Amino acid sequence: MPQRCLKTIPSINYIGYLEANELLTGKTDVLVCDGFTGNVTLKTMEGVVRMFLSLLKSQGEGKKRSWWLLLLKRWLQKSLTRRFSHLNPDQYNGACLLGLRGTVIKSHGAANQRAFAVAIEQAVQAVQRQVPQRIAARLESVYPAGFELLDGGKSGTLR
């Protein structure tokens, strides 16, 4: 079981599985999952935020808006923008796929030109910083005794 191996590596603070309601709490810095689960999770969160912002925007349209609703709306928009600006795909588009020998960046499907340029810059930086090689070297240095790599370490796949 990979979980048992991860728990034995002192430099990794493996906390185990997370419930869906814990994903945005800051309980973890890194979340590892398969691509389908990650995509569904990300798209669901994006949809909820988009719907919430749409409701805020349309609140009171066609009616006389109360002063407290306008105040709440302004405060929430500023607060949410500050809190979640790091999730803006135009500024932070692209995710590095780990466990590969080369550099692969997954860009958001709805990325505009600016966002795509950010993903390309991320790829350039990953190559310049030798991210795949450094990850492989670090993992090799922390494997517990008896921990094997499949294919003698050629594929980078853990057993």
Residue pairs with C-beta under 8 A, 6 or more apart in sequence:
2 158
3 14
3 16
5 144
5 147
5 158
6 12
6 14
7 14
8 144
9 142
9 143
9 144
10 142
11 142
12 142
15 27
15 28
18 27
18 28
18 31
20 41
23 31
23 41
23 45
24 45
31 38
33 41
49 80
49 84
53 77
53 80
56 73
56 76
56 77
59 65
59 69
59 73
60 66
60 69
60 70
85 91
86 92
89 108
89 110
89 111
89 115
90 111
90 112
90 114
90 115
90 118
91 115
91 118
92 118
93 107
93 108
93 111
93 115
93 116
93 118
93 119
93 122
94 105
94 106
94 107
94 108
94 118
94 119
94 122
94 123
95 105
95 106
96 103
96 104
96 105
96 106
96 122
96 126
96 131
97 104
97 105
97 106
98 132
98 135
99 156
99 157
100 132
100 156
101 132
101 136
101 155
101 156
102 132
103 123
103 126
103 127
103 131
103 132
105 119
105 120
105 122
105 123
105 126
107 115
107 116
107 119
108 115
111 119
126 132
136 156
140 153
147 158
147 159
148 159
149 155
149 156
149 157
149 158
149 159
150 157
150 158
150 159
151 157
